[in-house]
Amino acid sequence: MNNLIIHPEYSNLIDRLEELKIIITEKIAKKDYLIFHECKNIETAYMLKIGHLDFKIFETKLNIRKIKREIAIIQKHINLQKEIDLNFIKNQIEIEFEEYILKLEEKAAKINMAINRAMNKTLSKEESLEIKKIYKELILKLHPDLNEELSKNEEDLFFKVMESYEAGDLERLKVLKVLASDISNNEDEPVEGNILDKLKENINLLEIRLELIDKEIDEVKDSYPYNKKFLLDDEEKLEENKEILQNELNNFIETLAMYKKKLDYLLNSINN
């Protein structure tokens, strides 16, 4: 009976390939946890503690700009002795400021999402550990970066895995794990042809992907909302920022009241 002799380089390459897959699995899981969970938790806390002031400032500044524009249009009509249609003017202003109104609606939606997220049931420590464990298993089995030639069904399955992980749906992840259980990663390929070159190529690609994932993680940490974490962790700094924003808001509210008076005076002068 002949014993199969495995080329030592092949064995080393396989070991390196497996090592990279495990490292990348951990990195992908870390990045996704940052994006889907930690960043959302940070944004929720930020919105509830200080983000509502950002919203009110943006809203008040927008109202100031709209009233100033309304005053300017009305004054122009008066100077040209043109008929003043207030409804038409208001509609025109809404169109002019449509982009800013949409931004305001997006900010309001984020605050509502933060409130809903804060009210929703959170996973226990044990459930969080289990969901991370299952997700890593499914990354290793189904992630496109780690598995060549995935079928359409497997790609769809991984998309559902990501959806479930983002939603923190442990029960659905358990079901998806069962569905993925019959998928086997075929790694015991015969040493023939250019298999060594192919292994080296795969290793090179994974090493490049590993560098990219590290950069992606750094980008997440440098961006909003993660970059607000230091502020939320410093209660004194947080209170200072809240006071600054509140004072800024109060100033804009006073400015808005002033322009409202100007508009009322202008409208009264027209009616009289």
C-alpha positions in Angstrom: 0.0 0.0 0.0 1.5 3.3 -1.1 1.6 6.2 1.4 0.6 9.6 0.0 3.6 12.0 0.3 2.5 15.6 0.9 4.9 18.2 -0.4 6.3 20.2 2.6 5.7 23.5 0.8 2.1 22.5 0.1 1.6 21.8 3.8 3.2 25.1 4.9 1.0 27.0 2.4 -2.1 25.3 3.6 -1.3 26.2 7.2 -0.7 29.8 6.2 -3.9 29.9 4.2 -5.9 28.6 7.2 -4.1 31.0 9.5 -5.0 34.0 7.3 -8.6 32.9 7.0 -9.0 32.8 10.8 -7.3 36.2 11.2 -9.5 37.7 8.5 -12.6 36.1 10.0 -11.8 37.8 13.3 -11.1 41.1 11.6 -14.3 41.1 9.6 -16.2 40.2 12.7 -14.6 43.1 14.5 -15.3 45.6 11.7 -18.9 44.5 11.4 -19.4 44.7 15.2 -18.1 48.2 15.1 -20.4 49.2 12.2 -23.5 47.3 13.1 -23.5 47.5 16.9 -20.9 49.6 18.6 -21.3 52.6 16.2 -25.1 52.4 16.5 -24.9 52.3 20.2 -22.6 55.3 20.2 -24.9 57.2 17.8 -27.9 56.3 20.0 -26.2 57.6 23.1 -24.9 60.7 21.2 -28.4 61.5 19.8 -30.1 61.1 23.2 -27.5 63.2 25.1 -26.5 65.9 22.7 -27.6 65.2 19.1 -31.1 66.7 19.7 -29.3 70.1 20.3 -27.6 69.7 16.9 -31.0 69.0 15.4 -32.6 72.1 17.0 -29.7 74.3 15.9 -30.0 73.1 12.3 -33.8 73.5 12.4 -33.6 77.0 13.8 -30.9 78.1 11.4 -33.0 76.8 8.5 -36.1 78.7 9.7 -34.0 81.9 10.0 -32.8 81.5 6.4 -36.3 80.8 5.1 -37.8 83.9 6.9 -34.9 86.1 5.6 -35.6 84.8 2.1 -39.3 85.5 2.5 -38.6 89.0 3.7 -36.3 89.6 0.7 -38.9 88.4 -1.8 -41.7 90.4 -0.3 -39.6 93.5 -0.1 -38.6 93.0 -3.8 -42.3 92.7 -4.7 -43.1 95.9 -2.8 -40.2 97.8 -4.5 -41.4 96.6 -8.0 -45.1 97.2 -7.0 -45.9 93.7 -7.8 -48.9 91.7 -6.4 -47.8 89.7 -3.3 -49.1 86.1 -3.2 -47.9 84.8 0.2 -48.8 81.2 -0.5 -46.9 81.3 -3.8 -43.9 82.8 -2.1 -43.9 80.2 0.7 -44.1 77.4 -1.9 -41.2 78.9 -3.8 -39.1 79.0 -0.6 -39.9 75.4 0.2 -38.6 74.4 -3.2 -35.5 76.6 -2.9 -34.7 75.0 0.5 -35.7 71.4 -0.4 -32.2 70.0 0.1 -32.0 71.5 3.6 -35.5 70.3 4.5 -34.5 66.8 3.5 -31.4 67.0 5.6 -33.6 68.1 8.5 -35.9 65.2 8.0 -32.9 62.8 7.9 -31.7 64.2 11.2 -35.2 63.8 12.7 -35.3 60.2 11.5 -32.0 59.5 13.2 -33.2 60.8 16.5 -36.4 58.7 16.2 -34.3 55.7 15.4 -32.1 56.4 18.4 -35.1 56.6 20.7 -36.5 53.4 19.3 -33.2 51.6 19.6 -32.9 52.7 23.2 -36.4 51.3 23.9 -35.8 48.0 22.2 -34.7 44.9 24.1 -31.0 44.4 24.2 -29.2 41.1 24.1 -27.8 39.6 27.3 -24.0 39.1 27.6 -24.5 35.4 26.9 -26.6 36.1 23.9 -24.1 38.6 22.6 -21.3 36.1 22.9 -23.3 33.4 21.1 -24.3 35.7 18.3 -20.7 36.7 17.7 -19.6 33.0 17.8 -22.2 32.0 15.2 -21.4 35.0 13.0 -17.7 34.1 12.9 -18.5 30.6 11.9 -20.8 31.8 9.1 -18.2 34.3 7.9 -15.6 31.5 7.6 -18.1 29.4 5.7 -19.9 32.0 3.5 -17.9 35.2 3.2 -17.0 35.9 -0.4 -13.5 37.0 0.6 -12.8 33.6 2.1 -14.7 31.4 -0.2 -14.2 31.2 -4.0 -17.1 30.3 -6.3 -19.9 30.7 -3.9 -23.3 29.7 -5.4 -26.1 32.3 -5.8 -27.9 30.5 -2.9 -24.8 30.8 -0.7 -24.4 34.5 -1.5 -28.1 35.1 -0.7 -27.7 33.1 2.5 -24.7 35.3 3.6 -26.7 38.4 2.9 -29.4 37.1 5.2 -26.7 36.3 7.8 -25.5 40.0 7.7 -29.0 41.3 8.0 -29.7 39.1 11.0 -26.4 40.1 12.6 -27.0 43.8 12.1 -30.5 43.4 13.6 -29.1 41.3 16.5 -31.5 38.5 15.7 -30.0 35.5 17.4 -32.8 33.1 16.7 -32.7 33.8 12.9 -28.9 33.4 12.9 -29.3 29.9 14.5 -31.7 29.0 11.7 -29.2 30.3 9.1 -26.4 28.3 10.7 -28.5 25.1 10.3 -29.1 26.0 6.6 -25.4 26.5 6.1 -24.4 23.3 7.9 -24.4 21.2 4.7 -21.9 23.5 3.0 -18.4 22.2 3.2 -15.3 24.1 2.3 -13.3 21.8 0.0 -9.8 22.4 1.0 -8.3 18.9 0.5 -7.4 19.4 -3.1 -4.9 17.0 -4.7 -1.4 18.4 -5.3 -1.4 18.6 -9.1 -0.8 21.1 -11.8 -0.1 24.6 -10.5 -1.8 24.1 -7.1 1.2 25.5 -5.3 1.1 28.7 -7.4 -2.7 28.9 -6.8 -2.2 28.6 -3.1 0.5 31.4 -3.2 -1.9 33.6 -5.2 -4.7 33.0 -2.7 -2.4 33.8 0.2 -1.3 37.0 -1.4 -4.9 38.1 -2.0 -5.8 37.3 1.6 -2.8 39.3 2.9 -3.9 42.3 0.7 -7.4 41.9 2.0 -6.1 41.8 5.6 -4.4 45.2 5.1 -7.6 46.6 3.6 -9.7 45.5 6.5 -7.3 47.1 8.9 -7.6 50.3 7.0 -11.4 50.0 6.9 -11.4 49.5 10.7 -9.3 52.6 11.2 -11.6 54.6 8.9 -14.6 53.6 11.0 -12.9 54.7 14.2 -11.9 58.0 12.7 -15.4 58.7 11.4 -18.8 59.7 12.9 -20.3 58.3 15.1 -17.3 56.4 16.6 -15.3 59.6 16.8 -17.9 60.9 19.3 -17.0 58.0 21.7 -14.3 60.0 23.5 -16.9 62.8 24.2 -19.5 60.4 25.6 -16.9 58.8 27.8 -15.9 62.2 29.3 -18.9 63.4 31.4 -17.3 66.8 32.1 -16.4 67.4 28.4 -19.9 66.3 27.4 -21.6 68.8 29.8 -19.3 71.6 28.4 -20.3 70.7 24.9 -24.0 70.6 25.8 -23.7 74.1 27.4 -21.9 75.5 24.3 -24.6 74.1 22.0 -27.4 75.2 24.2 -26.0 78.8 24.2 -25.6 78.6 20.5 -29.2 77.5 20.2 -30.5 80.3 22.4 -28.7 82.8 20.3 -30.3 81.4 17.1 -33.7 81.3 18.8 -33.3 85.1 19.6 -32.3 85.8 16.0 -35.3 83.8 14.7 -37.6 85.8 17.0 -36.1 89.1 15.6 -36.7 88.1 12.0 -40.2 86.9 12.8 -40.9 90.4 14.2 -39.4 91.9 11.0 -41.7 89.7 8.8 -44.8 90.5 10.9 -44.0 94.3 10.7 -43.6 94.0 6.9 -46.8 92.1 6.5 -48.7 94.5 8.7 -47.4 97.4 6.6 -48.7 95.7 3.5 -52.2 95.1 5.0 -52.4 98.7 6.2 
